[in-house]
Amino acid sequence: MNIQELEHKILALHPTEKAAIIQSLTQSINIGAKGITKTPGVCGGEACITGTRIAIWLLVEARRLGITEVQLLQDYPHISAADLVNAWIYADAYPEEMETAIRANEAA
């Protein structure tokens, strides 16, 4: 079965079946979730590097402002290069979430 055939079969499913497939795929892919957590009451529930209060949106904004990964690792010595890779993967997987968080924090 090719992707188009699979897509056709999925689109023909009942909405609850589609939702179950999406949930299953999301759990199995787990894009960008490694080393990233969202904890209610911590940094407003924003996605952060696990075990820290360093929000992913903050790192994304720093990179946009020209701060290098080397500088980020110096500024945050308790995170690793792997943490930054996970942050970039997460940010790429959830661009709307990043934009919303950046805008919300610029206005604050």
N, C-alpha and C positions, 0 to 999 in steps of 0.2 A: 504494500500500500504506500502510495506517495503522499506528500504533504497536502496536496489539493484534495485527494480522496478523503484523507483524514479530516480536513477542515470541513468538507461537505457533510460528513457523518456527524461531526460535533455540532455544526449549526442546525442539524435536524433534530437534535436532542431537546428534551423538555428543559426549561430554564433551571430547574433545581438540579438536573443532571449536569448541565453546563457548569453551574456553580460548584458542584462537587469535583468536577474535573479541574477547574481552575484552582480550587483549594489544594487538591492533590499535587498538581504541577508546581504550585508555589512552594509547597513544603519540600518537594523533591529537588527543585532547582536551588532554592534558598539563596537567591542572588543577593550578594552584598551583605548578607546577614552575619557572616563570620566576624566576630570581634566587634560587632556593633549592637548596642542595646538601646531600648527605649524604656525608661523607668518613670512611671507617673510620679510627679513631685520632684524629679531631678531634672534640672535645666528645662523646665516646662514640658517635660515629656519628649523633648527632641531626641533624635538619634545621636548617640554619643559613642566614642570609643569605649569599649567595655572597661569597667573599673575606673573610669575617669569622669570628669564633668566637661570634657572637651567635645563640643557639638560638632557634628560633621559639617553643618552649614558654615560654621566659623572657619574651618580649614579650607573649605571651598572658596569662601570670600577672601581669605588670606592669599590663596593661590592666585585669584583674580587680580589682587592688588600687587602681584609680582613677588610675593614672598616665596622663596624657594623651599623645596623639601628639606634641604640641608638646614636652612634657617629654622624651619618648623621643628625639626628634630632637636636643634639646639635650644629653641625656646621651650619645648616640651620634652625634657630629657627622659621622662617616664613613659614615652610612647616609642614605638619602633617603626622602622621602614615598612614592615608588614602591616602595621596599623594604618599607615597612610595609604598603602595599596588597597586595603579593605575599605577605607573611607572613600577613595576615588571610585571604586567599584560601586559602592552604595550610592554615591552621588550620581553616577551615570545611570544607575537603575531607577532612581527616583528624582528626576530633575525638577518636577513640579514642586515636590516637597522642599527641595533645596531653595528654589526661588521664593516660595511662600515664606520660609523661615528667614531668609535673608531680608526680604522686604519688611517683614514684621519686626525684625530686630533693628533695621535702619530707622524705622519710625519711632521706636521706643526711646 
